[in-house]
């Protein structure tokens, strides 16, 4: 039996199962990410401090990958993924029951580790469940499907927040993750490969990762995706509310930002599989760089948000393809060793972006953030000219 994204029935069954899981988790994550910066702002009342706390979480997430690597190499990734989800359930229940800045900081830093574990173990599962020639298409299918949740989630979260407050949003997120845990148990999805001997010298492993130019380029290009989302999900929601608009507009905006990804990611992943990654990276980063730079000159908030929404078409070219490109440049059986270091791109580069954004907010008006992030994206646009292309469809 074939699917639209290729492969035999066993591969399809596994991909369908983890795609369904990713939808449930994405819906829970979209609820929390929609309100998160506003939740933090309710304690600190400053976009600058929101950026600082977010940067601190990114720093902990970066360090945590050094401990995650030997875990995902040697242990069952399905069990690791399940345990990390259980921790998120407990954390969201705590957030729904108690309102404390100290609790927020402590639990957020604790979650940073388990977020690294969840992301890494899930990414390895997608890789292991896919044939190499189908990887970009499968990644695109998983991302495009889960992005449907990112379309619906902000609308629901915005309504819940404006009508009932933060607590109910955390409760609904915890329920969705519990459903995901139930699906894992019922489906009996299993890990397909573990190593008996893990690379326990994670620092050496990290240094080895950066001795290869191709891996460095893949690392930087992937991190650019998270850099852009830090602007959209951390700073823009606070900007909207501080400009005098309601939380509902935040939900509408984050809903609209995800729409182009739903309709474009699977298509672009197939293009990458057949024609290569380089042109997609170049065009994608150019579109979002241009969007951000235009926003620097725009004062009307509705026009500004519309430009950011249109610019997310560029993100549709990048979100799933950057990870698929990384797996394609690796040698055989290197993904377990190097996927952990690769995932530090999310935390390390977003840390730099958030610290830079916080410094800008401390000195300059919010509008200058769009100039900063536009320059970030233009750097990635230039970088994409120097990568070596890969075309999966030529593999047999």
Secondary structure, DSSP 8 states (H G I E B T S, - for coil): ---TT---HHHHHHHHHHHHHHHHHHHHHHHHHHHHHHHHHHHH--HHHHHHHHHHHHHHHHHHHHHHHHHHHHS-HHHHHHHHHHHHHHHHHHHHH---HHHHHHHHHHHHHHHHHHHHHHHHHHHHTS-GGGHHHHHHHHHHHHHHHHHHHHHHHHHHHHHH-HHHHHHHHHHHHHHHHHHHHHHT-------SS----HHHHHHHHTTSHHHHHHHHHHHHHHHHHHIIIIIHHHHHHHTT--HHHHHHHHHHHHHHHHHHHHHHHHHHHHH-SHHHHHHHHHHHHHHHHHHHT---HHHHHHHHHHHHHHHHTTTTHHHHHHHHHS-TT-HHHHHHHHHHHHHHHHHHHHHHHHHHHHHS-TTHHHHHHHHHHHHHHHHGGGS----GGG--
